[in-house]
Amino acid sequence: CDRKLPMERRAADLVSKLSLEEKISQLGDESPAVARLGVPAYKWWSEALHGVAWSKGMHLDGPLRAATSFPQVILTAASFNPHLWYRIGQAIGREARGVYNNGQAEGLTLWAPNINVFRDPRWGRGQETPGEDPAMTGKYAAVFVRGVQGYGMSGATNSSDLEASACCKHFTAYDLDNWKGVTRFAFDAKVTEQDLADTYNPPFKSCVEDGGASGIMCSYNRVNGVPTCADHNLLSKTARGDWSFNGYITSDCDAVAIIHDVQGYAKAPEDAVADVLKAGMDVNCGGYIQTHGVSAYRQGKITGEDIDRALRNLFAIRMRLGLFNGNPKYNRYGNIGADQVCNKEHQDLALQAAQDGIVLLKNHAGALPLSKSKLSSSSIAVIGPNGNNASLLLGNYFGPPCISVTPFQALQGYVKDARFVQGCNAAVCNVSDIGEAVHAATSADYVVLFMGLDQDQEKEEVDRLDLGLPGMQESLVNKVADAAKKPVILVLLCGGPVDVTFAKNNPKIGAIVWAGYPGQAGGIAIAQVLFGEHNPGEILFHSALSNSWPRAFLGCTVLTAGHDGSSGGRLPVTWYPKEFTAVPMTDMRMRADPSTGYPGRTYRFYKGKTVYSFGYGLSYSKYSHRFASRGTKPPSMSGIGGLKATASAAGTVSYDVEEMGAEACDRLRFPAVVRVQNHGPMDGRHPVLLFLRWPNATDGRPASQLIGFQSVHLKAEEAAHVEFEVSPCKHLSRAAEDGRKVIDQGSHFLKVGDDEFELSFMA
C-alpha cells in the first residue's frame, strides 16, 4: 500500500502474501476477495466499445441508468478524424470512472477497442472495427486507447496512473465467427508471415507502441495450428518482447477451455492451463484456470513463477487504476461523479460523430439536400423496418442510451405531415406489406426508405452468407421507387457493406445514404444530413475540375443558424458485389492469386469490381487538392550508403528497414504539403487522404496504401495547406514474404485525389 514504491514492487509484495489457492482464485475474470488480507473482489470484464455498456463489471441499473451511446465504430471511423476518435475515448474513460465512483462498477478494465482488420465483408463483427485498412485501424487504436486511459493524444504515456484501462482485441487474425458451419472456436487461420506483418498485426503494434495500451485480449482461433492464447511467440516474444507491452493479457471468454474441449490442442484441462500461462497469458475470461489451476500445479505442469508472473501483471493494473491507494475520493480521478455521465458535452460529441461519419453514396440530379421551406407544407412517407426503431441505431455491445430518437421521430420535427410504414417485419424481410408501402409512397410528396441490416443479420457469432439486402427488401425498394412522385431517398443502416447496385443504377432512387449504426443521436444526425443542416463527406477530385459546377448545387438550401455544415463521412471499407461470396471466408490470404482466380481482399490487394471503393463519399460541396511543391521536400537519400541490397525473383532491389536503423530512418523523414480548397456553397469538415502508390504491384506490393489522413474544416471558397510527415521507413516500405520490412529502390508516388508526387529512393 506504499504509494511511493514502484508498482511492480507493490504488486510483487501482495502476490508473495497469497496462498496457492488464493493465487489461483485470482486468475479468472471474476476474482474473489481475499478477506484475510483486505483485498477486495474485482471483475475484469467490462465493455465499452462505443460507450459504457452492460457487462459483468459495469451496472447501469442503479441511480445511473444510461451512458452516452456513440456511433458503432465502423461509422465513427468513416469520419477519418483522429481527434474525434480520441475525444470519444476520453468521454468513455470518464464515464466509466463516473459509473465506478458512483458505486455501480466492480472493475475499470474495459475490453475495447476491437481492432481486427475488416477483411471480409460478411463478417458479423466488422461493424465493431475501424475498417479494412491496417494503418487507419492502428491510428484509431492508439488515439482511442490514449483517450480512455487518460493520456494526451500524443506524447508520453503514463505507466502508473490510469483513468480506465483499455484492452486491444482480438490478437490476432480473427475475423470469422460462424460461416457455413465453420466457427471461430475451431477455426485454424492459415496466415503467411507477409500477411501477419503488413495486415493482421500492425494495428496491435500501434495499439501497444503508440497508444500505450494496458490490456490485450488473445483470440479464440488458432493461427497456423497454434491457439493464439497458447502462442508464446505471439504473446511473450512479439507483444512483450518486440513491442515492450506493459500490461495484462486476457483470453477471450472460455478460450482456455476451448483449447482442450473444442480444438483438442491440449490433451487434458491441466495442459490447457499450462499452455496459456507459459505462453504469457495472465487472466482467463471464465473459470477454467480457477477450476484446474491447482491440479496443474500439483501435477508439475506449471510452476509457482508461472502463476506469480501472471498475478504481478494483474495486480499492477489494479494498482495503476488507483484501487490500492486508499479512499478513492481523494485520488486523481475521485472527483468524477455521476454528473459526468450523459453530460451535454458527451451527448453533443455523439451527435457530431454520427454527423461526421454518415456517407453520401449517391445524389442524382440534386435529390439532396431536401428543402425545409418546401417540405414544411408538404408530406413525407418514411418507409422501412429500420425507420422507427431506436434500438437498431445502436449496433451491438451497447448500454442504455441517454436519449432515444428514431429517424422517423427526427424527421417529424421537419415535416408536420409525416407518415411511417414499416413495409417489412424486420431487416430479414421475409414478411412484407409492399402494397401498404406503395400506397404511402403514392400519397406523399417525398419518400425516404430506411433499409439495411440489423443484429439478427450481423453480430458476434453471426456472419452473412450473401451481400444483398435481405429478403424482399430490394423488391420493396424498387416498387416504392416506381410508385413515388419524386425520386426516393434510400438510407442504409448496416455495419457491413451491401450490394446496392440496383439502387445505384436506378434513376428513380435519387440518393443513397449510408448511416452505419449511428448511436443514440443517429436519428437526429440523419435528418440533419437529409435537410442540408450538415454537409456529408466528399469525394476527392482533380483540381482541373474545380470550376465545373453541377446544376444540383444551384438550389442548395441555406444552412440553419447554429449548424456549420461540418462533414467527413467516407467509406472505411470496400463494398463488394454479390459475386464476392464465391470467395471462401476461410481463405486468409490478402493478395490476389491470378492463377486460381482468387481476387484478393481490401482496396490494397483486391482485383475485381466494386460497388463502392474504400474512401468513397460525396458531398454537397466540391474540393480540389494538389501537392504544394514548395512545402513537399523529399530528403536526400545520401548518407545511408553501404547498405546491403537484395534482389527479389522479379528483379526488385530493396533494403532492409531494420538494418537501416532508427537514426537513418529519422533522417529520411520529410513533409508533404497538400493545398486543399472548398469550392462549394457550404462550409465543411473535409478528410484529406494521402496514399502511396508503386509503379507496379509485383513482389506482393499493395495496389495503393493509405499512409496519412487529416480532417480539416474549410469555409465555402476557403483554401488551406495540410502537412503530413512522411517517414520512408514506415510509409514507403512493404512486407517481404518472410515478414521483413523493406524499401524498394526506385520510384514511389505520393497520391492525393488525382494529383501525384514522385520521389525516387536510391541508397
Secondary structure, 3 states (H helix, E strand, C coil): CCCCCCHHHHHHHHHHCCCHHHHHHCCECEECCEHHHCECCEECCECCCCCCCCCCCECCCCCCCCCCCCCCHHHHHCCCCHHHHHHHHHHHHHHHHHHHHCCCECCCEECCCECCCCCCCCCCCHHHCCCCCHHHHHHHHHHHHHHHHCCCCCCCCCCCCCCCEEEEEEECCCCCCEECCEECCCCEECCCHHHHHHHHCHHHHHHHHCCCCCEEEECCCEECCEEHHHCHHHHHHHHHHHCCCCCEEEECCCHHHHHHHCCCCCCCHHHHHHHHHHHCCCEECCCHHHHHHHHHHHCCCCCHHHHHHHHHHHHHHHHHCCCCCCCHHHCCCCCCCHHHCCCHHHHHHHHHHHHHHCEEEEEHHHCCCCCHHHHCCCEEEEECCCCCCHHHHHCCCCCCCCCCCCHHHHHHCCCCEEEEECCECCCCCCCECHHHHHHHHHCCCEEEEEEECCCCCCECCECCCCCCCCCCHHHHHHHHHHHCCCCEEEEEECCCCCCCHHHHCCCCEEEEEECCCCCCCHHHHHHHHHCCCCCCCCCCEEHHHCCCCCHHHHHCCCCCCCCCCCCCCCCCCCECCHHHHHCCCCCCCCCCECCCCECCCHHHHCCCCCCECCCCCECCCCEEEEECCCCCCCCCCCCCCCCCEEECCCCCEEEEHHHHHHHHHHHCCEEEEEEEEECCCCCEEEEEEEEEECCCCHHHCCCCEEEEEEEEEECCCCEEEEEEEECHHHHCEEECCCCCEEEECEEEEEEECCEEEEEEECC
